Amino acid sequence: MASEVHVQSVWSRRRVLQSTLSGVAGLAAWQGWPSRHRAMAQKGEPTGQMTWAMHVTIAPTWFDPAETPGLITPFMFLYALHDALVKPMPDGQMSPCLATKWTESEDGLRYDFELRQGVKFHNGDAFSAEDVKFSFQRYKGTSAAELKKQVKAVEIITPHHVRFVLHEPWPDFLTFYATPATGAGWIVPKNYTEKISNDEFKNAPVGLGPYRFVNYKPGLELEVEAFTGFWRKMPAMKRLVFRSVPEPTTRLAMLKQQEADVTYAIYSTLAEEVQRDKTLKLEPTLAGTEWANFLDMYDPKSPWHDKRVRLAANHAVNRQAINESETLGHSKLMGGIVPLTYDFALPLEPYAYDPNKAKALLKEAGHPNGFDAGEYTCDAVYASVIEGVVNDLGAVGIRAKVQPLERAAMQAALRDKKVKNLTRVGSGAPGNAATRIEAFMHSKGAQSYLKDPEIDQWFAQQSRERDRTKREQLLHKIQQKVYDDALLLPMWQLGFLCVTGPRVAVSGLGLIPGHIYSAPYEDVRLKA
């Protein structure tokens, strides 16, 4: 029996490395990237300007990796300004970047990273293991508590060799640290940050990315300039401008007038208009999952306390009709909130649209005439989607009112637990089932509103379990319980509708599998 456990443990570790690092086999090829890509880059200095018409107000917290909230939004800017030891790139979800290679010890307690040499920050500071340790220690974004609970020490072996030591084997260390499930592996300069202070860093960020910070107009615009010393490749564009334009009709007009080159979140009739315009290109990407939280369900006096009411809400929503009208059918309906491409995801059938069943459940729960559900808060970008959900809920007697908030305000309200009644939540952050559960289902998760001791117990058990089959069983039990008890109202994996204008040669959309925004930015370019 002991030998079987040992074999299974070793197999499990190897499988984690093989399936999630997706780069060990191709490491030799990667180590030759800087010279090859510099040779392939266009000759001479970067030229021209490429402009993004952004669908959200730009928040400076998104310029600091330490504050990532378990959502994909900040990575719109992090991919330009910063770099990570390991991150998703066109060749894989865990591609060597600032780390050229890494190893896991046989006992699963140590992870060693060899760092790329000769790399400098935008201000000229040399990159070293000190910056890696510092960046981890200052990290305070999503899953920070989980990471720091599991990591016993960060040891600097040499200036270009850093070791993470765990208290006990944790199969998900690399998934939490080396994917954008968190921002803990994205590196900032220790000396510079200590000099200006952690709080001030986001106002004048310095990084290792392909573009350096030039100017920020609060909420309105970020301007960055090519960093010609970037290790991977000389950027093609001299300047990138990210301009906040919340109104979708204005964003689309900017593309038509060539005042912008790429925009996001163009839905419904505007997306249909794009399809008819031969000068524009609709580029859908399959984004993160979206769902609603029943915020009052642990209050015995709330209608949401009754599982029948939560089931009624799930059966009341015609997800496919909303999908067709808003995202032109590009969204993928789901019964859970973990994308099926994630490791340990449990396939769950979407709740069937059945308004008669919804009404019967409400009547059985003592609400034959329905009830007032209060505010349904949401990101303003998705107000029209939530309007469709609210209309369907109202048709069976659950009366709610859409309350849209600008994205930064919405994220702050979710983080600070200041929303009430119903709220829309979504996440496109990479990872696996465990990272999604930790952030949104575990009672201590950064944006979780669930308080279920059984879920917490199963999650703790799986985090220590090195047998893959047993881990999967525990993670599946959590997802099944959330589904059976209707603890959430899952919608879909969003078909994120992006549009590019007539000047664009490479938008960056779709280059990195699973990343919904433009990236890598050093690859984007306009037509000659």
N, C-alpha and C positions, 0 to 999 in steps of 0.2 A: 504493500500500500504506500509506504514511504517513497519508494522509487517512482511509483505512478504519479504521486503529487509533485515530485521533483521534475519529472519529465514534462508534466502538464504546465508547471510554472515556467520552465524554460521556454516551452513552446509558446506560452501566452506572451512572454516578454518579446520573443522574436517576432511573433505575429503583430504585436503593437508596433514594433519598429518597422516591420515590412509594410504594414498596411497604412500606417499614418505618417511615417516619415517620408515615404514616397520619394526618397532621394538618395538613399544609401547606395543603391545599385548604380545610380548615375552620378556619383560624387566626383569621379575623375573628370567627367565631362564638364561638371559645374566649375571645378577648380580652374578650368581654362577659360571661363567666361569673360573675365575682364579684358584680356588681350583680344580675344576673338570679336567681342562686341564693339570694342573701340575701333577695331579695324573695319567692322561693318557699318559703323555710324557714319552719317553724312560727313563729308570733309568740311573743314572749317568750323567756325563758331556757330552755335545755335542762332536761328533767326526767326522773326515773326512772333505773332501773338495769337493764342487760341483762347477762346472765351467760353465759359460755362454759365448758362442762365440757371441758377440754382432754385429749387422748389422750396427751400427753407431759408429762414433767417440764419445767418452764420454766427455761431457762438464760439468765442475764443477758447472755451474749455475743450473744443474739438482739436485744438492745436497741440494739446499736451497728452501724450500716451498714458500718463498716470491717472487720468480721469475717465477712461473709457467706460461706458455704462452697459456693456453687454449687448450693444446694438451695432449695426454696421455703419451708421451715419458718420462717426468721426473718421473712419478710414477713407472717406472722400478726400480728406486733407492729410492724414497721416502718411498715405502712400506718396504724397508729394514732398512733405517736409522731413520725414523721418525714415528710419530703416530698422529692421528687427534682426535678431539672431537668425530666426527662421520665420518664413511667412509664405502664404499662398502666392504662387507665381504661375506663369503659363504652363510650366512643366509639372506642377504638382502642388498639393495643398500644404506640404511642409518642405519647402525648398531651401537649401543652404543659402544664406545671404551674408550677414555679418559673422556667422559661424560657418566655417568651411566643412566641419564634420563634428559628430558627437557620438558618444557611446553611453550605454547603460551597463552598470555593473551586474554581475550574475545574480547578486542578492537583491537587486532592484532598489538599492539605497543610494546610489550615486549616479549622477549624470554629468559627464565631462564634455565641455564644449571647447573646441579649438577655434580661435578667433582669427578673422581675416587681418592680415598685417598691412601696414602702409595706408590705412584708411584714416581720413581726417574729417572732423566736424566742419560745418560751414564757417566757423570762426577761426579755423586753423588748429584747434586742439586735436591732439592725436587720440584716436579711439583705443581703449584698453579694457582689461577685465575690471578695473576700478569703476568704469562707467556702467558695466553690466550689473555689478553688485549694487551700486548706488540706485540705478533705475528700478531694480527689483524692490529695494528697501523703501523707496518713496512711492511705490505704486499703491493707489488707494481706490481704484475702480472696481468694477464688478469682480466677484470671486477673490478679492484681495484677502479676505479673512480665511478662506479655504486654502489658498496658496500658502499663506504664512503659517497656518496651522500645520501644514504638511511638511514644509521645508524647515529643517533644523538649522542649516547654515549655508551660506554662500562663501566658498573658499576661493581665494585668488592663488592659484598655483604658480603661474607666471603672468607677466603682463598680457599674454595672449592665450591663456588657458584658465578657464573658470570652472569650478565644480559646485554643483548643487547637491547637498546632502539631505536626505529625507529622514524623518523620525522612523518611518516604517515604509515598506513597499507601497507605492501608490501608482497603479497602472495608468492613471490619467494625467500624470504630471506633464507629459509632453503636449497633450491635448489642451490643457489649461494654459501652459506657458508658451507653447510654440505655435499656436494658431491665434487668429483674432477673436477667439472666444473671450480673451482678455487683451489688455495692452501691456502686460507685464514684461514681455520679451522685446518691446520696442525701446530703443536706447536713446537717452539724453546725456549731455555732457556734465559730468560731476562738478568740475571746477566752475564752469560758467553758471550752472544752476544754483550752486551754493552762493556764488557771488551776488546774483540778482534776487535770490530767494525763490522758493517753490511757487509761491503765489504769483510772482511776477513773470515766471517763465512763460505762461500761456500768452502774455502780452507781447513778448519778444522771443519767440521760440528759435532755438538753434538745433539743428538736427544733422542727420547723415544721409538724408534723402536726395533725390535728383534735383530738387528745387529748394532754394533758400527763401526765407521770409523777407519781403520787401516792405509791404504796407498793408495795414488793416483798417478799414473804415467800419467802426463798430456796427455789427449786424448786417452791413450792406455789401462789403466787398473785401476779398483777400487777393492780393497780388503777390506772385512769387516769380523768381527769376532762376534760370538754369544754373545749376552748380556744375561747372565743367570738370570738377575733380571727383564726380561721383564714380564709384568703383566699377559699376556694372557696365555703363554705357553713356556716351555723351548724349544728353537730351537733344532732340531735334528742334524743339521750340525754345526761343529765347525767353518768352514770358507766358505765363498762364494767369488768367484772371477768372476768379470765381465770384459771380455777381448774384446777390440775392434778388429774386424776382418772384414773389409768392403767387402772383396772378398768372394762371396757366395761359390765358389768351395772350398776355403780353409776352411771355416766354416764347410762344410759338411765333408771334409777329417778329420778334428779334431774330429768330432763325431765318425767317423768310427774307428779312432785310439785311441779313448777314452781319447783324450787330452781335450775334452770338453764334457759336458753332455746335454746341451740344446742350441738350436740356433733358430733364427728368420729369417723370410723373405727368404725362399728358394722357388723359383718359377720356372715355366716353366719346361724345361727338367730335371733340378735338382730335382724338386719335383717328377717327374715321376720316376727318379732313386731311390728316397727314397721309393716309393711304391713297388719297386722290391726287396728292401733289407730287409730281415727278421730281421736283427739286429737293424734296426731303426724304429721309429714310427712317422708318419706324424700326427700332431695334429693341425688341422685348428681351428682358432678362428675367429668369425665374428667381425671385427674391426670397426673403425670409417668410416665416409663417406669421399669421395674424389671428388674434382671438380677442375675446372679451372676458373680463374678470367680473364676477359677482361680488362686489366689495363688502356687502352687508350680510353675506350668507352665514356668518358665525353668530349673528345676533338672532336669538330665538324669536324676536318680535318681527323680524323681516320676512317678507314672503319668500325671499331667496334662500332662507334657511331650509325650506322644504325641497328635497330633491325633485319632486314632481314638477315644481315650478321651474326649476333649472332645466329639466328635460323639456318642458313645454316651450321654453324660449329657444332651445336648440332645434326643436321640430318646427318652430314657427318661421324660421328664416329660409327663404328660397335662395340659397347660395348660388346656384347655377344661373338663375336669372340675373342676379346682381353681377356675377362674373361676366356674362355676355354683354350687359349694358355698360359696365364700367371699364373692364379690362379686355374687352373684345374676345372673351373666352380663353385668354392666355393664363389665367390663374388655375391652380390645381387644387380642387376641393380636398379637404382633409378632415379626419376625425380626431386628430391630435395636434400637438404643436411642435413635434420633432420631425423635421424633413426626412423622408424615407431614404435619402442618400446618406444620412448620418449613421455612423456605427451605433448599433444597439437600438435603432428605431423600431418601434412596434407598428406594423401596418394596422390602421384602424379605419373602418368604413365611416364616411361622413354621416352625420345624423340625417335621416331622411326628412325631406320637406313634407310635412303632414299637418296642416293647420287644424284639421278636425281633431286629430290626436292631441294637439297642443291645447285646444279648448277643453277637451275632455279631462286632460291632466289638471288644468287650472280649476275646473269645477270640482274634481275629486279632492284637490288640495284646499277647497273652501273659498275659491275666488271665481265664482260663476260669472261675475261681471268684470273680471280682470282687476287691475290695480294700477296706481300711479307709481312708476318706477324711478322718477326723478331724472337727474341729468345723466347723459351718456357722453362722457368726455372723450375727446379724440384729437389726434394730430389734425390740424386744419387741412393738410394735404388730402386726407382721406374722409373729409366731412361728407362728400357725396356718397361714398360707400356706406358710411354709418347712417346716413339719411335713409338709404334703402333698407338697412337692417331695422331701423326704428319704425319705418312704415310697416314692415312685416310683423314686428312685435305688436304694433298698434292694432293690426287686423285681427289679432286673437285676444286683444284686451289688455296687453301690457303696454301702458302709455309712458313713453319716455321722450326726453327732449335732447336734441343734439347740442353739445357744448364744445365747439372747436377751440383749440389752443394752438398757438405757434409752437413749432417743434421743440425748441429749447425750453420753453415754459412747460410743455407737456412732459418732457423728460424729467425736468426738475420736480414737477408735481408727483410723478410716478416714484421717483427716487425718495422723495420726502414723505410719501404716503399721504398726500393731501387731496387726492381725488376721492370721490364718493359715488355711491349708487352703482353705476356701470362705467367701465372704462375700456377703451380699445388699447391693446398692447400688441406690439409686433417686434420681431427680432430677425435680422439677417446675419447675425454673427455666426461664423463657422464654429465647428466643434463636433461633439457627438451627443448622444442622448443624455449623458451625465452632465455635461456643461449646461445644456438647456434646462435640465431638471434643477440643477444647483441654483441657477439664476432666477427661475420663474416658478418652481414648485416646492422646493425645500423652504421650510419656514424662515430660515435665516438668509434666504437669497436676496440679492440687492433689489429685485423688482418682483418678488413673490408676495402674493396675498393669500397663499394657502397656509393653513396651520393644522397640519395633519400629522400626529405622532407616528402613525404607521409609515407614512411616506418618509419621514425623517429617519426612522429606524432602518428601513430598507436602503436608503441612500447611504447611510453610514456604513452599513454592511458591505455594499458593493464597492465603496471607495477603498476598502482594505482587501477585497477579494481578487486574487491573482488568477483564479480559474475562470477562463473566459465564459464558459457555459453557465457557471453559477452567477457571474456578473450579469450576463444577459437576462437570466431569469429574474433577478431582482429589479433590474431596470425596466423590464417588461411589466412586472407587477405594478410598479409605480404608474406607468402610462395607462395600464388597463384600469386601475382604480380611479384615476382622474376621469377617464372616459365613462366608466360605469356609474360613477356618482355625479356625473355632469358638473364637475367642479369648475369647468371653464366652458366658454362658448367658442369653439374653434371655427375659423372661417376657411382659410385656404393658405397655400403657398402662393404668394402674390406674383402675378404676372406684371412685372414692373415695366411700364411702357416708356422707353427712352426715344429721343429723336435727335438725329444729326442733320446738320445743314449742308448746303451744296459745296462748301469749301473743304470739307473733311475728307482726308485720305485714310487715316487711322484714328478712330474715336477712342480706342481702349476698351470699349464695351465688349464683353464676352471673351476677352483675352485670358482672363483668369477664371477658370471654372468656378461657379458659385459666387463670384463677386459681382454685385449688380451695378457698380459704378465704373467709370473709366479708370483704368490702371493696366499695366504700369505706366506712369506718366512720361517716363523717358522714351516710351515707344509711340506716343501720340504724335500725329503730324498732320499738316494741311497738304492739299494738293500743290504740286509744283506750279 
